[in-house]
């Protein structure tokens, strides 16, 4: 729609997190096949929430890097 700015990905992502003292718990959509959180990153791309979080806060993910969950909680 003309004149309406889309909500930035960082704001949408933060609205789908519940922060604890040790982890950020995903409260958004969960992929029923993988059990991982999913995030609509852009108009053309849906991805795992943990990968979207890295992209938003750190930048591009190096090909040699595996993005993991330190708290070992899939959601």
C-alpha positions as protocol buffer text, in pm:
chain_id: "A"
residue {
  index: 1
  type: UNK
  ca { x: 0 y: 0 z: 0 }
}
residue {
  index: 2
  type: UNK
  ca { x: 122 y: 342 z: -87 }
}
residue {
  index: 3
  type: UNK
  ca { x: 241 y: 554 z: 204 }
}
residue {
  index: 4
  type: UNK
  ca { x: 264 y: 266 z: 454 }
}
residue {
  index: 5
  type: UNK
  ca { x: 618 y: 169 z: 551 }
}
residue {
  index: 6
  type: UNK
  ca { x: 680 y: -199 z: 630 }
}
residue {
  index: 7
  type: UNK
  ca { x: 793 y: -281 z: 983 }
}
residue {
  index: 8
  type: UNK
  ca { x: 1172 y: -334 z: 987 }
}
residue {
  index: 9
  type: UNK
  ca { x: 1285 y: -698 z: 1033 }
}
residue {
  index: 10
  type: UNK
  ca { x: 1461 y: -622 z: 1364 }
}
residue {
  index: 11
  type: UNK
  ca { x: 1141 y: -486 z: 1517 }
}
residue {
  index: 12
  type: UNK
  ca { x: 934 y: -781 z: 1392 }
}
residue {
  index: 13
  type: UNK
  ca { x: 1195 y: -1027 z: 1521 }
}
residue {
  index: 14
  type: UNK
  ca { x: 1214 y: -869 z: 1867 }
}
residue {
  index: 15
  type: UNK
  ca { x: 834 y: -884 z: 1894 }
}
residue {
  index: 16
  type: UNK
  ca { x: 853 y: -1262 z: 1846 }
}
residue {
  index: 17
  type: UNK
  ca { x: 1106 y: -1323 z: 2125 }
}
residue {
  index: 18
  type: UNK
  ca { x: 1059 y: -1379 z: 2495 }
}
residue {
  index: 19
  type: UNK
  ca { x: 1385 y: -1296 z: 2671 }
}
residue {
  index: 20
  type: UNK
  ca { x: 1496 y: -1490 z: 2977 }
}
residue {
  index: 21
  type: UNK
  ca { x: 1816 y: -1439 z: 3176 }
}
residue {
  index: 22
  type: UNK
  ca { x: 1995 y: -1701 z: 2964 }
}
residue {
  index: 23
  type: UNK
  ca { x: 1805 y: -1738 z: 2635 }
}
residue {
  index: 24
  type: UNK
  ca { x: 1582 y: -1570 z: 2382 }
}
residue {
  index: 25
  type: UNK
  ca { x: 1280 y: -1799 z: 2347 }
}
residue {
  index: 26
  type: UNK
  ca { x: 1105 y: -1795 z: 2009 }
}
residue {
  index: 27
  type: UNK
  ca { x: 728 y: -1743 z: 2042 }
}
residue {
  index: 28
  type: UNK
  ca { x: 657 y: -1704 z: 1670 }
}
residue {
  index: 29
  type: UNK
  ca { x: 575 y: -1962 z: 1403 }
}
residue {
  index: 30
  type: UNK
  ca { x: 735 y: -2307 z: 1429 }
}
residue {
  index: 31
  type: UNK
  ca { x: 814 y: -2520 z: 1123 }
}
residue {
  index: 32
  type: UNK
  ca { x: 615 y: -2841 z: 1177 }
}
residue {
  index: 33
  type: UNK
  ca { x: 876 y: -3051 z: 992 }
}
residue {
  index: 34
  type: UNK
  ca { x: 1193 y: -2927 z: 1165 }
}
residue {
  index: 35
  type: UNK
  ca { x: 1063 y: -2792 z: 1495 }
}
residue {
  index: 36
  type: UNK
  ca { x: 1260 y: -2472 z: 1446 }
}
residue {
  index: 37
  type: UNK
  ca { x: 1122 y: -2120 z: 1459 }
}
residue {
  index: 38
  type: UNK
  ca { x: 1060 y: -1958 z: 1120 }
}
residue {
  index: 39
  type: UNK
  ca { x: 1079 y: -1591 z: 1032 }
}
residue {
  index: 40
  type: UNK
  ca { x: 955 y: -1404 z: 726 }
}
residue {
  index: 41
  type: UNK
  ca { x: 1281 y: -1215 z: 668 }
}
residue {
  index: 42
  type: UNK
  ca { x: 1180 y: -1024 z: 357 }
}
residue {
  index: 43
  type: UNK
  ca { x: 910 y: -1017 z: 94 }
}
residue {
  index: 44
  type: UNK
  ca { x: 1084 y: -1306 z: -80 }
}
residue {
  index: 45
  type: UNK
  ca { x: 1248 y: -1507 z: 195 }
}
residue {
  index: 46
  type: UNK
  ca { x: 1137 y: -1716 z: 493 }
}
residue {
  index: 47
  type: UNK
  ca { x: 1414 y: -1870 z: 702 }
}
residue {
  index: 48
  type: UNK
  ca { x: 1496 y: -2023 z: 1038 }
}
residue {
  index: 49
  type: UNK
  ca { x: 1454 y: -1766 z: 1313 }
}
residue {
  index: 50
  type: UNK
  ca { x: 1804 y: -1824 z: 1452 }
}
residue {
  index: 51
  type: UNK
  ca { x: 1960 y: -1759 z: 1110 }
}
residue {
  index: 52
  type: UNK
  ca { x: 1748 y: -1446 z: 1060 }
}
residue {
  index: 53
  type: UNK
  ca { x: 1857 y: -1324 z: 1403 }
}
residue {
  index: 54
  type: UNK
  ca { x: 2223 y: -1363 z: 1311 }
}
residue {
  index: 55
  type: UNK
  ca { x: 2170 y: -1177 z: 983 }
}
residue {
  index: 56
  type: UNK
  ca { x: 1992 y: -892 z: 1157 }
}
residue {
  index: 57
  type: UNK
  ca { x: 2235 y: -851 z: 1447 }
}
residue {
  index: 58
  type: UNK
  ca { x: 2569 y: -959 z: 1296 }
}
residue {
  index: 59
  type: UNK
  ca { x: 2539 y: -958 z: 915 }
}
residue {
  index: 60
  type: UNK
  ca { x: 2595 y: -1218 z: 647 }
}
residue {
  index: 61
  type: UNK
  ca { x: 2659 y: -1573 z: 767 }
}
residue {
  index: 62
  type: UNK
  ca { x: 3000 y: -1701 z: 648 }
}
residue {
  index: 63
  type: UNK
  ca { x: 2972 y: -2021 z: 442 }
}
residue {
  index: 64
  type: UNK
  ca { x: 3203 y: -2201 z: 687 }
}
residue {
  index: 65
  type: UNK
  ca { x: 2990 y: -2108 z: 991 }
}
residue {
  index: 66
  type: UNK
  ca { x: 2714 y: -2313 z: 1155 }
}
residue {
  index: 67
  type: UNK
  ca { x: 2459 y: -2105 z: 1342 }
}
residue {
  index: 68
  type: UNK
  ca { x: 2366 y: -2284 z: 1665 }
}
residue {
  index: 69
  type: UNK
  ca { x: 2158 y: -2238 z: 1980 }
}
residue {
  index: 70
  type: UNK
  ca { x: 2367 y: -2195 z: 2294 }
}
residue {
  index: 71
  type: UNK
  ca { x: 2075 y: -2280 z: 2521 }
}
residue {
  index: 72
  type: UNK
  ca { x: 1996 y: -2592 z: 2312 }
}
residue {
  index: 73
  type: UNK
  ca { x: 1629 y: -2498 z: 2292 }
}
residue {
  index: 74
  type: UNK
  ca { x: 1498 y: -2543 z: 1937 }
}
residue {
  index: 75
  type: UNK
  ca { x: 1220 y: -2292 z: 1989 }
}
